[in-house]
Amino acid sequence: MTVPEVSPAVHGRGERKQITAVFIDVVGFSDIASTADAEDLEVWLEDYYEQSRQIVEAHDGEVTEYLGDGVVALFGLSQADELTAPKAVNAAIKAVTEINTGYQGKISVQLRAGVATGEVAVRANRGGSLPRATGMVTTLAQRIQERATPGTVMIAESTKLLLRGGLAIKAVPDQQLKGFAEAQTLYQPSHTSAVAQEAEASSFFVGRRAELDRIAANNRPSLIIGQAGMGKTALTQKVAAGADAVTTIAADGVHTRASYQPFNDWLIARMGGGLPSFDDIKKKFPTLDLDTQRALALSLGLPDGQRLLAEKSNVAVKALIENSFWQAIQIAHPKGLLIVEDLHWLDNASFGVLVAILNSADPAVHQILMTSREDTKISKYLEGLPIDMIPLDKMDDADARSMLAALSNGAVAEDKQAALIEKAAGVPLFLSQLFQRSLTEEGEDGAIPGSLMDLLAAQIDATGPSKQVLQCGAVIGRNFDLPTLRAIASEHEPLIPHLDKACARGVLDQESTDTWTFSHALLHQAAYQGLLRRTRIAYHSDIASYLQEHRADAVHRNPTILADHLSLAQQHVPAVQNYLAVSQWALFQGAFDDAEAHVLAALSLCEEAPDDVDMTDLEIACHTALGSIHVQTMGFTADPAKQAFEEVERLATTKAKYSAANCPAFYGSFSHAILSGDRAGAVRFGNMFLDTLANVPDADEDSEIRIGSYNVQVALNFYSGNFQQQFKDFAALREVYDITKHGAMITNYGVDIFAAAQMFEPVGRAIVGDTHLVDPLSAETDEHQVKLNIPVMEPYAKIWGAVPLYYAGQTDRAIARVKEGIATAHSQTAAFWQITGAAWLNVMDPAQSETDEGLAGFDTVIKTHEAVGALVGLPYFRAHYAVALARHDRFEEAYQSSYRAVRECEASGLHCWFPEVLRLHAKVCQMSRRFDDANIYVARAIDVAKKQGALLWSLRALLDQHALGVDNTATLRDICDALPKQAPPPELAQAQAILDAA
């Protein structure tokens, strides 16, 4: 079937184009008009108009308006042309120097002209009185001509940059144009010669002997750096032709936010195209271990890989995915050449894979060859790695002749060869495209483009009515499939003939039965940029709807696709929501840079939203997500993390009342404040949670908001030392929590609300002396963890679950549990729980710090907590470290450390361990023979513990006070009587011995 040759204007919706505008004006026309006879003036003007039109059209331009004595001509309007700018300037010079403008032989009339290049919106040519092009370029040309002297032409810098020789240019700086704020440098062409031409990039290879020799001699990876179209791909293909085995990973300049995209593309291609199943992966890579196979599945969005998210930390998952791709590549190609193309379009996560490969590859087994344009990401990710940077410059005339001979099998005539080489100006793609162009136009080179954009636009224009199908494909992406194309291009059916024509013209390559790709990324960009903004928005909106309604599986595998189209469709609210979802997914995979990039994209959309759209809730969610990412990558107290949560608070206070959508953000900010030791901040965010609950009329007893508020109060009261209120809040939570209903809150809150509160219950009970409840409560928490089946929570459950056992006197069991938690944290690369577990191990087992090496290790644990900003338990750990110092007879250091712990704990307002911190300081004072201080601080510990109802803390402090010689048997007896006899803490036996002796 052939494509009907219908003018693009028939179905056109308009487009964007780069054009060059010329404004020709008669100098002193008002003087002529004021004395001329109207009929004579009309005849003279018509002659002037006709001469102008003939000159403009002879240079392939169009006269679009006559404004009194002004003539407006546009070049490149109907057909893109590389020579647009030089033709426009030549036409302007010819007009001002050759038009016969003498008025009735009496008055010598002079002309002047201004020329400017810029982007315009072009209407479809359907007749009518509306201007064909809309944009500032015509106005700029008019203002420029006002600065020209009579009989001359003045041009803008935008035009000057497209003149590739043939004109002598004189700069005229500091020109202030009416209506333009900044002064500009203009240029005056003094004469013209034959129009010179240049062009941009080809994938065809020739020459490059020096580069080839350098690559061949390398015993380390090579990175070819060069501008677009300089022949980087062609060079890699030449190297590949001599390799026994070749693997190519090609980045996509469109979907740069899609994590691991080029490696996923390679993997899918290896599986035969189309999304593989997990069984396909196992069959294709049977020697990979199960976790590595699951990592590949996870990168593809297959459900079989998602188990890793629960079993391992984000950092561990990231490393596993990076290693899985490299292992898969090595299985597919045990040796040979590995090519990674277009690093400037590589997503951040894929750079992680590349760095892992570069650090692991054996140069004797795999030769690695990469290409890129100059890009800041190169130094960011690859600096310091053993890579040989190879710049790729323009080719010389001899290589250009060899290239033409290869392209044409020696069939290009000498004169035509010289013209093509001159126009290509040493850029391989320019030469290749100019040659192809000369073939399709049967040797006529009148419409050959003169710049990269115009060259590519001209190649696309050459597809005729198929151009609009190409533009639809470009909206989808550089790679597109037939079903999605049909969703937005059905009016151009049948589509296959259009696509076949584009393939024949070299614009597209067919990848499979129903998938195509633009043969060059720049061709894709040119097709996309040719659409009007409103047309792009409409298409992106249609694609987003199609994806949601018909391609839910694709969106699930790569939610970035939907987020990008919603963003480009200016559907700000759903786009932001999707970017946040994509960010969370990237975070689960350990792709921290990508997770942050998605949140920043969402924040940018929030800023771009119309004023009548309230984006505050989404901004709060964005900053919460950003803060959470910074906490994981920089620590709790890092400035970026603080700033993000401060912004959450600022935004929240701008709202008259909060919505349920704010609660996950408030919970995340509250958790950050608590773990950072910031009680005041925790109280503020906790109050925001409560205010939200009060302002939501339909907040049922078991609503998510109420469930979350109970958790917040449990945590705040525990850390503040308000244990009885903690128990009441947890009892209320227990009454309404239902795992089948509320377990899903994990998705938004990042934690199971009940489990987080439940873990405080046995610890609090042990502190207040209810040690007989520790075992059943601990068993209950463990049972709930089993129901949740979230392995990533295991380090927390193991380590924190050991604390009540330790306080209840089950020290050996507690230590074993902490060690198990540390081992689990290590396997998941969960650094926070590794250092927290190490701190508790030193608390529970003082033997850990008996040696100098052990003491130094405890010091490192303390300093690491400080560095990451995990401050909530730091004073408690520091006080225990001070006691360890004192046991090593380092009394002054011990005293300073324990006294610092007292000050920190008191200032924080988080007093669950305050009596213990005071008691341990008193113990250090006693060991360093500061007995008066010891008595003061142990008495204070007893007082604070009594107010808290913390019988365990009271008992320990009373025993220490008795050891200082204070007779406190009456108080000690009261405490012993209050403690349960069925499961007493070990300190009770010591107290009973004192009472018996008394």
Protein Blocks (a to p, Z undefined) as FASTA:
>chain_A
ZZddddfklmpgbdaddddddddddehklmmmmmpcfklmmmmmmmmmmmmmmmmmmnop
acfbdehjaccddehklpgcfklmmmmmmmmmmmmmmmccbghhlaccdddddddddddd
ddddeejjbdfbgcjklmmmmmmmmmpcehiacddfklmmmpgghiacdddehiacehia
bacdddddfbdcdddddddddfbdeejllmmmmmmmpcbdcdddddehilmmmmmmmmmm
mpfbdcdddddfklmmbghklmmmmmmmmnngajddfklmmmmmmmbcfklmmmmmmmno
paklmmmmmmpcfklmmmmmmmmmmmmmmmmmmgccdddehkllpcfklmmmmmmmmmmp
cfklmccdddddddfklmmmmgoiacdddddddddfklmmmmmmmmnnopacfklmmmmm
mmnnopaklmmmmmmmmmmnnopaklgcfbfklmmmmmmmmnommlmmmmmmmmnombdc
fklmmmmmmmmpcfklmmmmmmmnomaccfblmbccdfbfklmmmmmmmpcfklmmmmmm
mmmmmmmmmmmmmmmmmmmlmmmmmmmnopaklmmmmmmmmmmmmmmnopaklmmmmmmm
mmmmmmmpcfklcfklmmmmmmmmmmmmmmmmnojklmklmmmmmmmmmmmmmpfbdcfk
lmmmmmmmmmmmmmnopaklmmmmmmmmmmmmmmmmklcfkbmklmmmmmmmmmmmmmno
pamlmmmmmmmmmmmgcfklmmmmmmmnopafklmmmmmmmmmmmmnopamlmmmmmmmm
mmmmmmnopaklmmmmmmmmmmmmmmnopamlmmmmmmmmmmmmmmnopaklmmmmmmmm
mmmmmmlmmpmklmmmmmmmmmmmmmnopaklmmmmmmmmmmmmmmnopaklmmmmmmmm
mmmmmmnopaklmmmmmmmmmmmmmmnopaklmmmmmmmmmmmmmmnopaklmmmmmmmm
mmnopacklmmmmmmmmpcfklccfklmmmmmmmmmZZ
